[in-house]
Amino acid sequence: MTMDLRQITPDFAVAPQITPEEVAAIAALGYRTLINNRPDDEIEDALDSDAMAVAAAEAGLAYHHLPYFPGQMTPDLVAAFEAVMATVEGPVLAYCRSGTRSSHLWAMEQAGKRPVTQILSAAAEAGYDHSGLVPLLEEHAARR
């Protein structure tokens, strides 16, 4: 079992796909909330949102399934992610296929709270290039 947890802030990390067997170890690391951004139609049943919800409950983690289809970061999805982040206990681990989509949602949730340069830097330190998100981040920040 080799998890690739990528810390973006002290209270938020992203990861590529995790398995139900890894959820207890994630809880043991101190995470309190698990956000699944992977659509069920991308994965086999053993990793679907129902299986992950059961594993999270067994490990004592809050669990949220917010599927992010490739190329479809909608305003509703961003708003749903923001609503979850506003109410959950951290630290939070969000995951998808590679961690990229989860990190995009974090970046959008941070727009208007942190300078865009700080968002880009935090994502880059975790291994994600968010330079292509700058126009969206600036637009989202301006609406807040």
C-alpha positions in Angstrom: 0.0 0.0 0.0 1.7 3.2 -1.2 -0.5 6.3 -0.9 0.6 9.4 -2.7 -0.7 12.1 -0.4 0.1 15.6 -1.5 -0.1 18.2 1.2 -1.3 21.6 -0.2 -1.9 23.3 3.1 -1.7 22.0 6.7 -5.4 21.2 6.6 -5.8 20.1 3.0 -4.2 17.4 0.9 -5.0 15.6 -2.4 -4.3 12.2 -3.7 -4.6 10.0 -6.7 -7.2 7.2 -6.4 -7.2 5.5 -3.0 -8.7 2.2 -2.0 -11.1 1.3 0.7 -8.3 -0.6 2.4 -6.3 2.6 2.7 -9.0 4.7 4.4 -8.2 3.5 7.9 -4.5 4.5 7.4 -5.7 7.9 6.2 -7.8 8.3 9.4 -4.7 7.2 11.4 -2.7 10.0 9.9 -5.2 12.5 11.4 -7.5 13.2 8.5 -11.1 13.9 9.5 -12.8 14.3 6.1 -12.6 12.5 2.8 -13.8 14.1 -0.4 -14.2 11.8 -3.4 -14.1 13.8 -6.7 -14.0 10.7 -8.9 -17.1 9.9 -10.9 -18.3 6.3 -10.4 -18.4 5.6 -14.1 -14.6 6.0 -14.2 -13.8 3.2 -11.8 -14.7 -0.4 -10.9 -17.4 -1.1 -8.3 -14.8 -1.9 -5.6 -13.7 1.7 -5.6 -17.1 3.4 -6.2 -18.6 6.0 -4.0 -20.7 3.5 -2.1 -17.6 1.4 -1.2 -15.7 4.4 -0.2 -18.5 5.8 1.9 -18.6 2.5 3.8 -14.8 2.5 4.3 -14.9 6.2 5.5 -17.7 5.5 8.0 -15.9 2.4 9.3 -12.8 4.6 9.8 -14.7 7.4 11.5 -14.3 9.9 8.6 -16.8 12.3 7.2 -17.3 11.5 3.5 -18.5 13.6 0.6 -18.9 12.5 -3.1 -18.6 15.4 -5.4 -17.9 13.9 -8.9 -15.8 16.1 -11.2 -16.0 14.9 -14.7 -12.9 15.7 -16.8 -13.2 19.2 -18.3 -16.5 19.9 -16.4 -15.6 22.2 -13.5 -19.1 23.7 -13.3 -20.1 26.6 -11.1 -22.4 24.2 -9.3 -19.6 21.8 -8.6 -17.4 24.7 -7.3 -20.2 25.9 -5.1 -20.8 22.4 -3.7 -17.1 22.0 -2.9 -17.1 25.4 -1.2 -20.1 24.5 0.8 -18.5 21.2 2.0 -15.2 22.9 2.8 -17.1 25.5 4.9 -18.7 22.9 7.1 -16.3 20.0 7.4 -13.7 19.2 10.1 -10.1 19.2 8.8 -7.7 18.1 7.9 -9.3 17.1 4.6 -8.1 14.6 2.0 -9.7 15.0 -1.5 -9.0 12.5 -4.3 -9.7 11.7 -7.9 -7.7 9.8 -10.6 -4.5 11.8 -10.2 -5.3 14.5 -7.6 -5.5 17.2 -10.3 -9.2 17.7 -10.3 -9.3 17.8 -6.5 -6.5 20.4 -6.5 -8.4 22.5 -9.1 -11.5 22.5 -6.8 -9.3 23.5 -3.8 -7.8 26.4 -5.9 -11.2 27.7 -6.9 -12.4 27.5 -3.2 -9.4 29.5 -2.2 -9.8 32.2 -4.9 -10.6 35.5 -3.2 -9.2 34.1 0.1 -5.6 33.9 -0.9 -3.7 35.8 -3.6 -3.7 33.8 -6.9 0.1 33.7 -6.8 -0.1 31.9 -3.4 -2.6 29.4 -4.7 -0.4 28.7 -7.7 2.7 28.3 -5.5 0.9 25.9 -3.0 -0.4 23.8 -5.9 3.1 23.7 -7.6 4.7 22.6 -4.4 2.3 19.6 -4.4 3.2 18.9 -8.0 0.3 20.5 -9.8 0.6 23.3 -12.5 -2.4 25.6 -12.1 -1.2 28.3 -14.4 -4.0 27.5 -16.8 -6.6 28.3 -14.1 -5.5 31.9 -13.6 -8.3 33.5 -15.6 -10.9 31.3 -13.7 -9.3 32.0 -10.4 -9.3 35.8 -11.0 -12.9 35.7 -12.2 -14.0 33.7 -9.2 -12.2 35.9 -6.8 -13.7 39.0 -8.3 -17.2 37.6 -7.7 -16.6 37.0 -4.0 
